[in-house]
Amino acid sequence: METLLLIFGAMLLLSVVASKISDNFGVPVLILFLTIGMLAGSDGIGKIYFDDPALTNALSTIALTFILFSGGFETNLKDIKPIYLSGLSLSTLGVLISALLVGLFASLVLKFSMEEGFLLGAIVASTDAAAVFNVLRTNKVSLRGHLQPLLEFESGSNDPMAVFLTVGIIGLLKDPGLSPLQLLPRFFIDMGIGAAAAVVLARVGIFIINRLRLSLSGLYPALIIALVLSIYSATQIIKGNGFLAVYIAGILIGNANLLHKRTIKNFSDGIAWLMQIIMFLTLGLLAFPSQIVPVAVTGLLVSAFLIFAARPAAVFISLAGSKLNIAEKMLVSWVGLRGAVPIILATFPLMAHIPKAEIIFNIVFFIVLTSSLLQGTTLSLVAKYLKVAAPLKNRQASLEFGNGETDAGLEDLIVPYNSPASGRPLYKLDIPKGCLIALISRNDKSFVPNGQTVIEEGDVLLVIANKQDLQKLQSILNKT
């Protein structure tokens, strides 16, 4: 036991340190976590033999529930309201088109059967926004308009569709007597029950959080764990889509007025990262690099077709009725970064003992690696080239005092160049009375200002104020 704990602790520590490499060099953190897992595996220097798809699938399923809940919890309903129809089209029709096109390619070029080709297509049809926005943040790039909430919403809502298609096609392979048309009513039942369960259970969760009034704030993380596991498992028991349920429930709970909301948000973000690390390490251990190399050419062909043909076709067709221009659709096409979910789904055929299951798993693993390396490291360059990049927004966080949130926000404001405030002391600026400039960051140093402090261009002001006063202060700094 001590040896196992030491190994796990060392791998976890290496993964956290590796995230710093991602920050400095823009390498998708997913790649680094997977690499550590592979290096620790039987083909790597660690020589840890691990070949248990069922255990990997179980661990990954639990991890994915927390990741989806966290993604939903941090989603602002106001941001997704203008784009939810486009997001739903991408996460359903877009996933279906990608799966069909990759399936046809695999059956024609790789000599897979039609069902095996569609299975491969379904497995790689979903995207991973966590890796995408990790790269965008580390390269200090944001996206203009509604692109960012659109991509976040797509990534959170397209996993259930990919899971449904994968399970459905495996069912067709196991029972040739089934008709693909029988999947259609099952899809609406699966998704409908998942959405309905999310609404009901989210309301129950909000009621419990606000009415329980725990005396110890440290118990709220335990409460969130209980809610996430209960929402997923209860939905699955009643034959709904548990992944969709936890994502929608996360959105509803995250946009409600909650006690200790900041504590819950910080915990949700932290456990999501922990789950990602555990999931990627486990998937890395499950992979055998010696088996991936022989399918490199095949994997490269499928990956190239997916990146340059299937994903763009899916995006342009599913967004045909949207207001996005060609450049924005091209950026959405490029943000088709594949992550951990395809590798998780690739364990389903292994457990079902589907023919070519091992080949499919190795191809999928190769596709994820190439997609992350190619698209993940060039996202910021492509965004700038297509002229859809925007400066990073000011970071804002709500404040919590006592048992609830205040109407104040904590935000970083950057003093722009040529600002009229530059060169003037704070007491001479018409700063709203409701604004408090708590800290100033200048030349990598921070200090507490006073009325005599002179503002300089490029200063980063840490401000505490309500939204109205923050806007007034911003107009003072930006006024020409």
N, C-alpha and C positions, 0 to 999 in steps of 0.2 A: 504493500500500500504506500509506504513512504517513497519508494522508487517511482511509482506511478504519479504520485503527487508532485514529486520533483520534476519529472519529465513534463507534466502538464503545465506546471508553473513556469518552467524555462521556456516552453513554446509560447505561452501567453505573453511572457515578458518580451520575447523576441518580436512577437507580432505588434505589440505596442510601440516598441522602438522602431520597427519597420515603418510604422505610420509616419514617423518623422522623415524618413527617406521619401515617402510619397509627397509630403509637403514641400520638400526641397527640390525634388527632381520631376514632379508631376507624373510619376508612375502610378497607375491605378493601385490603390491599396489592396484590392482584391487579388491581384497578381502576386503581391508580396506574401499575403496570408497563405495562398495556395502553394506558393513556392516553399515556404517554411514547412508546410504539411508534407509535401513531396520529399523534401530533404530529410525529414524525420522518418519517412516510410521505408519499406523493405528495399526499395531500389536506391535509396539515398544513404547519407552517411549515418543516419540514426538507426537503420536496420530494424525499425519497428514494423512487424508484420501485422497488417490489418486488412481483412477482406470480409467485411460483414455489411453487405448492402442494406439489410433490414435494419440494423442498428443505426447505420448512417442515415437512412430515410427517417427513422423515428426522431433522432436528434435534430435533423434538419427541419422536420415538420414543426417541432416545438420552437426552434429558433425562428423560423419564418413567421410564425404567428406573432411573436413579439416585434419583429422587424416591421411587419405590415401595420400592426397597431401603432407603433411609434410614428411611422410615416403618416398614418391617418391623423394621429393626435396633433401633429405639427402642421397639418393642412388647414389653411384658412378658407372657410366657406365663401367669403367674399371674393377671394382670388380665383376660385374654380367656377364660380357661378357663370361668368361669361363664356367659359370654354368647356363646360361639362359635357355638352353634346358631342363636341369634337373629340374629347377625351374618351367618351364611351364608344364612339365609332372606332377610334384607334385600338382600344382595348378589346374589342369584340371582332368587328369586321376586319380590322388590320391584322390581328393575330390569325384569324382564319385564312386570309389571303396569303400571309407569309407561310403558314403551314402547308397550304395547298401547292404553292409554287415550289417550295423546297422539296415537297413530296414528289412532284412531277419530275423535278431535276434528278432526285436520287433514283427514281425508278428508271429514267431514260439513260442517265449517264453512269450511275453506279451499279445498275442491274439489280436494284432492290425490287422486291415485289411492291405493288402499289400501296398495300397496307403498311409495309415496313417503311416505305418512303414517307408516307403521311405521318407515321409515328415519329420519325426523325424530325420532320417539319414541325409537328406540334411541340416537341420537346424544346426546340430552339426558337420558338416563336415569341417568347416574352422577353422584355427588356429589363435592364437593371439600372435604375436612376441613381441609386446610392453611390455607385462607382462614378457615374457621370458627373454628379454635382460635387463629389470629392475633388475631381480633377478641375472642374470649373472654379471652385473656391481656392484651390491651391495656386491656380494661375491668375487669381484675382480678376475673373471674368464673370459677368452676369449676362443675362439675355434680355432683350428688349420686349416690350409689350407683354403678352400673355404666354410667351413661349415657355418660361420656366414653370409656372403652375400647370400648364398643359402637359409637359413631360413628366412632372411629378405625379399628376393624377393618372396619367396613362400607366406609369410603372407600378402604381399601387393597385390599379384595378385590372391589369391584364394578366396577372398571375393566375387568378381563378379560372379564366378562360383557357389558358394553356394547360392547367391541371385537368380540367374537364375533358379537353380534347385528347390528352395523353391517356387518361383512364378509359375513355370511351373507345379509342382505337385499340388499346390492349384487349378490351372486351371483345372487339370484333375479331382480333387475331386468335383469341382463345376459343371463341365460339363462332365459326364461319356461318352458322345459320342466322346470325343476327344481321339486320339490315341497317345501313348508316342512317336511314330515315328515322329509325327508332331512337336515335340520339337527340333528335330535335325537341320532342316534348320533354325529354329528360333534362335538356339544357335549361329550358324555361322554369321547370320545377326546381331544379338545383339552385339556380340563381335567385329565383323568386323567394324560396324559403330562406336562403341566406340573407337576402336584403331585409325581409320581414323580421327575421330573428334578430338581426343587427339593431333595428329600430327599437324593438321591444326590450332587448337585453341592455342596450345602451341607456335607455331611460331608467331601467332598474339600477344600473351601475351608478348613474348620476345621483339617483335618490339615495343610494347607500352611502356614497362618498359624502354627500352634504348633510345627511341626517344622522349618520353614525357619530360624527364629531369625536373622533379618537383623541384622547388626551396626549398621546405621543405621536408626533408627526412622522417618526420613523416607521410607524406601522402602515402608513399609506402606501409605500412601495409593495409591501406584502399584500395589501388589499388589491392593488393593480394586477399583481401576478395572478391572484385568485380569479379576478374578473376576466382577464385575457384567456386563461386556460378554460374557464367555465363557458365563455362565449363560443370559443372554437369547438369544444367537445360537445356542448349541448346542440349546436347547430348541426354538427356531423351526425349526432344520434337521431335527429329528426329528418335526416336525409337531405340537408341543405349544404351549401358550400361554406365551410368554416372559414376559409381564407378570406372570402368576400365579406363575411360577417365581421371578422375582427377588424378589417380595414375600415368598413363603414362605421362600425361602432367607435373606432378610434377617432374618426372625423367628428362624429356627433358628441362624444365625450370631450374631445379637445376644444370644441367651439362652445361648450356650455360654461356657465359660471360655476366654478368649483372651489371648494375650500382647499388650501394648500396646493393650488394649481402649479405653482413654480416647482415645488418639491416633486410633484408627480411628473412634470415635464422633464426635469433633470434626470430623474430615475429612469423614465421611459427611454430617453436618449442614451443613457449609459448602458442599460441592459440590452438595447438594440445593437450597440457596438460590440458588447460582449458576445451576444448571440452570433453576430456576423463572424467574429473571430473564431468561435468554437465551430461554427458551421464550415467555414473555409478550411480550417485546419483538418477537420474530419474528412472533408472531401479530398483534400490533398493527400491524406494518408491512404484513402481508398484507391487513389490513382496509382497506376504502375507506369512510370515514364517509359520503361522498356517496351510496353505494349502500345503506347501512344505513338512512338516514332514510326512504326510500320504503316500507320494510317495517316501519316503527315500529308501526303499528296492528296489523298481523298478528302481529308479534313480541310485542306487549303482550298480545294475546288468548291466544296460546299460553303465554306466561310466566305469566299469571294462572291459566289452567287447570292448568298444571303445579304451581304453588305451592299453590293452594287446593283442588284436586280430585285430580289424579293422584297426587301425592306422599303426601298423607294417606291416600288409599285404599290405596295400595301398602303403606304402613307398618302400618296397622291390620289389613290382611289377612295380611301376612307375619309380623306379631308377635301373631297371634291366640292362639297357645299360650304366649306368654311371661308372665312375672310382672310386667311393667311395668304401672303404672296408667295411667289416661286422660291425666293431666297429662304423664307421661313420654313417652307415645306422641305427644302433641301436640307436645312439644318436638322429638322425633326427626323428626316431620313438617316442622317449621319449619326444621330443620337440613338442608334439601335444597339447600344452596348449590351452584350450578353453577360450575365453574371452567374450567381450561384443557383438560381432557380432551374435553369436548364440542366445543370449537373445533378440537382436533386431529382428532377423528373427522369433523368437517365437511369436512376436506380430502380424505377418502377418496372421496366422490362426485365431487369436482372432478377428481381424478386418473383416476377411472373414466369420466369424461364422462357422468355420469348426467343425464338431463333435470331441470331445476329445481335443479341442483347449486348454482349461484350464489345462488339464492333461499334455499335451505336454509342455506347458509353464513351469509348475512346475517341470517336469522332466528335462527339459533343464537347468533351473536355478540350480537345484541340481547338474547336471553334471558339470556345469561351476565351482561351488564351490569346488567340490571334485577334479576336474582336477587341478584347481589352487593350492589347498592346497597340493595335493600329488606331482604333477609334478613340480609345481613352487618352492616348498621348497627343492626339492632334485636334481634340475638340475645341480648345481655345483658338487655335490657328484657323480652323474652319469657320468658327463663329465670327472672327474678325474679318476673314476673307469675304464672307457672305454679307458683312456689314449688319449683323444682327446682334453684335455684342454691345453691352452697355456697361457703364461704370457700376461697381458694386454699390448696392444700396446701403444707406446708413443702418447699422445694426441697432435694433430696438428690442427691449425686453420689458415686460410688465413687472411692476414691483409688488411684493407681497408683504403685508405687515399684519401681525396678529393672526386671525383665522381666515383672512380673505385677501383679495387683491385690492389695490388702490387704483384710482384713475390715472396715476402718474406712470410715466414710462422712463426707462433708462436708455439713452441713445448716444451714439458717437456722431458728432457733427464735425465735418472737416471744413476748416476755414479756406475757401477757395483763393486761388491766386488773383490778384487785383481786387480783393475784397475791400470795401470801404472801411471795414473794421480793423484791417491790418495797420499796425503802428499806433493804435489808440488803446489807452488803458480801459479796463472793464467798466470803471465808474462813469466814463463818458459815453458809453453805449447805452442806448435806450432798451436795456434788457428787461423783459416782462418780470413783474414781481414774483410770478409763479415759477420762474426758472432758477435753478441752482446749478452753476457750473462747478462740479465737484472736483474734477481733475483736468489737467491739460497735459497732453503728450506731445513732446517736441524733441526731435533728434534722438529718438529711442530712449528718452528719459521722461518720467512723469512727475508732476508736482502739483500741490494744492494751491490754487490761485487766490489772490485777494483783490480788492478794488483797484490797487495800483498796478496790477499785472498787465503788461502790454501784449496785445494779441499779435501774432505773426502769421504770415501766409503759410499754409500747410499744417498749422496746429490742429490737433484732434482734441475736441472738447467732449468730455464726458458730462452729459447734462441730465438732470432729473427734472421732469416737468410733465404736465399733461399735454395732450396732443395739440390743443389750441395754442398754448404758449410755445411749444416746440416749433410750430409753423411760423410764429411771429419771429422767433430767434433766427430761424433759417432765412427768412426774408431779410433780416438785418444783415446777416453775413453775406448774402448773395446779392444785395441791392447794388446796382451800378449807377 
